[in-house]
């Protein structure tokens, strides 16, 4: 078993309640790509009598491009032309012509990949909708069984890579429900389709080159290449480049089998996290309480030591005090649902999980499931569950309004990234509001009406 740093002084230790078990409905299976969408939140009630919101909603139909799909014949001709071009480029790169032809020659269009890629959810999921579902009964019971079954294996993997068994089990459960939901699509067809369709061409073509590498090295057989429509495969949903660079033959049978060999899949995942800097002595995230009158401008800043955050009055939410050993750890303040939701200090390991899937919801979900597998409740403060997700059109309207008022969002794309959050916080500060960067319908209305 790994030895972990003692984070808290043993003066006041609050008892941890058992993690709640939510209804057994799992989020959509996620590919490891950072572009993977989160599950959709409830659809917004469009009967609202709020003119600014109605204007933004009407923009949805006005700005959404209509699907002008090519005829089946034209599409087939275009796909064949792309395939000839890509195969020629692959051969020019040095891949054996026979390998290229036998791998890519039979590739066909996967209509499902086009449909799913072009029809991403109109709403972003509210983070609590996602986090609530990660601790389904199936994941908790299945995870406990796997932890018991593979106790000795986890001992060896922890000793080799330093990655916590509960984190590995949580990834396994969230990615494929412990191998039960690995995807049923031909990966070469799916990736070829995504490359031809164009929106994700660079990503998809890089994955196809990686597949050629895997086949050339004998790491996989073509018949094994079954996975998700987005190009992820195996029990922990590796994309081909990740498989090529980090897959491990743990049991020494000369076969890196991430579909059926649980030891290979778990060791490969641990190897990946270890490569990106997993720190066995540090936590992933700790829920904290903020003092009254807290200056939220620090949300724009870098990581700071625990000693620095403690000096600002930030304390663990359960009343414990930081240990001396923890004082020099660096963490970043995170308020994924603004001042009305829980606050966290996130550590290096949180960033490492986001290398696996670049989503705050995903990384927090992994932590929540890992804690639940140990009988612990990860989050005590509830979320602002009355808030509903903004549509993409509403997010674009928000960005446009901020830009008009002199707050630079870095563009109008409906994606609320770092620049948009910074602009939102600046607007909030200028209008005497807590500058947490969180937008609900109430704040959207205020920004749209402002002059």
N, C-alpha and C positions, 0 to 999 in steps of 0.2 A: 504494500500500500504506500502511496505517496505521502510524504510529510508536507503539510501546508503551513504557511505563515499564520501565526495567530494575529488576526486583524483587530480583535477587540479585547480590552481589559476585562478580566473576569469579575468586575465589581457588580454590574447590573446586567443580568442576562435574561431577556424576555423569552418566555416559552413560545415555540413556534406551533401554530395551528396546522392541522393537516390540510394539505392542498385540496381545494374543492374539485369535485369531478363534475364536469359539464356534460351536456348531452353529447352522445357519441356521433357527432358529425364532423368529419375531418375537412380541413381546407383543401383546396385543389392541390394536387401533387405538384411540387415545385421543381423546376430544373435549376441547376446551380448557377446559371447565368444571372448576372445582375439585372438583366432586363426582365426577369420573370415577374409577372404581375402578382399582387397579393389577392386573396379572395375578395369578391365584391361585398361592400356593405349593403345594408338595406337600401332600396331605391328611395329617392327623396320624394316627399309628398309635394306634388306640383300644384296643389290647390292653394298655396300660400298667397295672401293678398299683399305681397311685398313688391312694389314696382321695380326696385333695382334688381331684385333676384329674378323677377319675371323677365326683365330685359336680358339678363345673362342667360336664362334658360332658353329664351327664344333664339339667342345667338347659336345655340347648339345645332338646330336644324339648318340655320343659315350658313354656318361655317363648316359643318361636317362634309367632307367630300363624299359624293355619291359613288357607289361601287360600280365602276365601269369596267368590269372584268372583260378581258379579251375573249373572243370566241374560243371554243375548245380547240379548234384547228389552229388558230393563230397562237394560242398558248402553247400547244404542242410543238409548233415550229420554233417558237422562241426558246422553249426549254431545250430542244435539240441543239439549237445554235449555241446557247450558253454552255451546254455539256461538251460540245466539240471544242469550244474555246478553252474551257477549264481543263479538259483532258490534255490539250496541247500544252498549256502552261505547266501542268503537273509534270509532263514528260520533260519539258525544257528545264524544270527545276532539278531533274535527275532521277525521278521515280521511274522504275522499270515500266516500259510500255505495256507488257502483258499484265502487270499488276494494276495499272491504271485502267486498262480496258475491261478486265474482269470485275474490277470493283465498281467502276462508274458507268460502264456501258449499259448494264441493265436498269440503271436508276430511272425511276418514274416520278411523276408529280404526285405529291401527297396533298390532296385538296384540304384536308383537315388542318395541315400546317399553315396554309395560306389563310384559311378562315380564322383560325385562332390568333395568328399574328396580326391580322388586319382589324380584328374586333376585340381589342383590349377593353377591360371594363371602363365604362364612362366615369364611374366614381372610383376614387381611391378608397381602400378599406380604412375605416377608423381603426386605430391600432388595437383597441380593446376587443373588437370583433375577432381579430386575428388571434390575439393572445388568449382569449377565452377558450378558443377551440383547440389549442395545442394540447391541453390536458384532458383529452377525451378518454373515456373508459378503455377503449381499445389500446390507446398508446400507453396508458399507465399500467394496465395488466400485462400487455405484451412486453413492455420494457422491464418490468419486474422479473418476468420469466427469463428474459434474455440475460439480465444481470446475474441471476442465479446460475443459469446454465453455463455461462462463460466466465465465471468468477476467476478461475485460474488464468484464462486467456487475457482478461482485463488486467490482472496483476502484471503479466509479462509486457503487455503493451504500454501500461503506465510506466513501468521501469525503463522501457526502451525509448519512449517518445515524450514522457512527462505529461501526457494529456489525460485529463480526468475521465473516468469511465462513464460518469453520468452525462457529461457533455457529448461523448461519442454516442451513447445510447439515445440521447435526445435527437441528435442529428439523424441517426438511423430511423428513429420513429417518425420524425417529421418529414423526412424525404421520401420514405417508401413504406411506412407502416411495417418496419422490420422485414422488408423484402416482399411484401404482399402486393405492392402497387409500384412496379418498376417501369411501367409504360409498355405499350404493345405496338409501337410504330417501328418500321424499318428506318434506322437512323440515317442510312445513306440516302434513302428517298427523302426523308424530312429535311436533312441539311442541304441536299441538292436543291430542293424546292425553295428553301429560305434564301439560298444564294441566288437562284434564278429570279425570285420575286423582287429582290433588290434592297428592301429596307434594312436587312441585316446581312448584306452580302459579305462584308469583310469578316465578320464573326463566323458565318457559316462556312466560307471557303477555308478559313484557318482551321476549322474543325475537320473539314474533309482532308486537308493535308495531314492533320494529326492521325486520322484514321488510316491513311496510307502508310504512315510511319509505323503504327501499331501492327498492321498486317505484314509489312515488310520485316519487322523484327520478330514476328511470330508470337506477339503478346496476346493476340485475339484471333479468332476465326471469324470470317465474314458472317457466318450463321449466328454468331453470338450478338451481333450488333443490333439489338432490339432495345428501345428505350422510349423516351418521351418525344412528343412532336417537336420540342424545342432543342433536342439534341443531347439530353442527359441520359445516363445509363447506370444500371446497377443499383445495389441496395442503398448506397449513399449518393446516387445521382451525380456521378462525375461526368463532366463534358470531356470530349476526346483529348484536348490538350492537357487537361488535368490528369486524366488516366495515363497519358504518355509520360508525363513528367513526375508523377508522384505515386502511381500504383505500386503495390508491394506484393511479392510472392511470399507471404508470411510462413506458410507451411512447407516451403521448399519443394513443391511438386512440379516446378518449372511451368506454372500456369498462374497468371494473375487473373483470377476469376472473381470479379466484383458482383456477379449476378447470383451465384449459388454458394460461394465459399465465404462464410461469415467472417472467418479470421482474416482473409485477404481484404475484405471490404473494410473492416474496422481498423486494421493496421494501416491501410492506405489512407484512410481519413485522418488518423492520428499523425501520419507522416506529413500530410498536407498542412495540418494546423501547426505542427512543430516547425515546419519550414518557415511559416509566416510569423514565428516568434511567440508561440504559446509559452506562457510563464506559469509553471505549475504552482508557484508559491503565491500567486495573486488571484483575487476573485475575478468574476466577469463584470458584475455590477452590484451596487449596494443602494438600497432605497434610503433616502435621507429626508430630513426636515429642514426647511429654510426659515431663517428668522424673519420677523415682521420688518417691512421696509427694505427688503433685500434688493440690491441693485442688479437687475437682470441684464445689464450691459455685458456682464462677464460671459454670457452665453456666446458672444462673438469671439471670445478669446481662446487661448490655447489651453492645454492641460496644465494643472498645477498640482503641487504636492498635497497630500492629505493635511499636513500641517497648515498650509495656506488656506484650504477650505475651512478647516476647523477655526482658524482665526477670523473668518467671515461669519462664524456662527452656524455653520452647517454641521449637523450631527446625524448619526444613524437614527432612523425613524423609530427603532424599537427601544431607544434609551441607552444602548450600550455606548461605551467610550472607546475611541481608537487606542490601540496598543502602541507602545513606543516603536515597535518594528514596522508598523504601518505608516508612520508619520512621513516617510520619504517616498512612498508610492505615489505615482502620478495618476491623476484621474481628470475626467472632463465632466462638467455638469450637463445633465440631460433632462429636459422637460418635454417629453414627446406629446403631451396633451396640454401644455401651458400650465398656468398657475393653478388651475382647477383640478389637475390630475397629479399623479405621483411624480416625485422628483428623484433622480438617481445620480450617483457618481459612477461613471463607466470607466473601466480600466483597459489596459492593453488587450486583454483577452476578448473583450467585447469587439474591439477593432479586428482581431484575428477571425472571429466568427463572421464578421461582415466581409472578410475576404472570401468566405465560402459562399455567401449570398449577401450582396451589398444592400441590405435593408435593415433599418432599425427595428422594424416589427419582427423580422426573422430572428435577429440576434437576441432580442428580448424574449421571444418565444422559446428559443433554445434554452435560455437561462431558466425560464419559468418551468419548462418541462423537466429540466435536470433537477431543479429543486423539488418538484412534485414527486419525482421518482425516489427521493429521499424522505418523503413525508413532510416536506416543508412548504409553507406558503411563501411565495417570492415577493408578493406585492400586497401591502396592507391598505393603502389609500385607494379609494375607488376612482374610476374614471368619470369624466363628464358625459355620462351615457345619453343625455338628452341631445347632444350635438349630433348633427348628421353631416355626412361627407359632402364636399363641394363637387360639382361636376367640373369637367375640364373647361367648359365654356365659362363657368363662374370663376375659375382660377385665372383664366385669361383676362376676364373683365377686371378682376382684382389687380393683376399686373399692369394692365393698361391705365387704370385709375391711379395707381401709385406712381407710374412714370409721368403721367400728366401733372401730378402734384409735386414733382421734383425728387421722387424717391426711386432711384435706379434699380430695377429688378434684373438687369442684364439681358432683357429680351422678354417677349410675350409668347410663351410656349405652353402654358398651362401646367408647368412643372415647378413646384415651389422648392427650389434648391437653395443653396447657401446665400446667393445674392438676393433672392426674393425674401428669404427669412430676415436678412439684414435690413432690407428696405421696410419690411413690416415692423420690425422692432423700432426702427427710426421713426416711423409714423406714429407708433404707439407712444413713444417717449414725447414726441412733439405735441401730442394731444392728451397728455397726462394719464396715460394708461400703463399698466404693468407691461414692460417691454419683453414679453416672453416669446414673440414670434409665432404664436399660435392663432390660427384663423378659424372662427366658426361663422355661422350665418349672421350673427349679430355684428361682429366686427366687419364682415364683408359689407353689410348694409351701411355702416358708418363711413367706411372708406369710399364707397360708391357715391354717397351723398355729399361728401366733403368737397369744398372748393378751394 
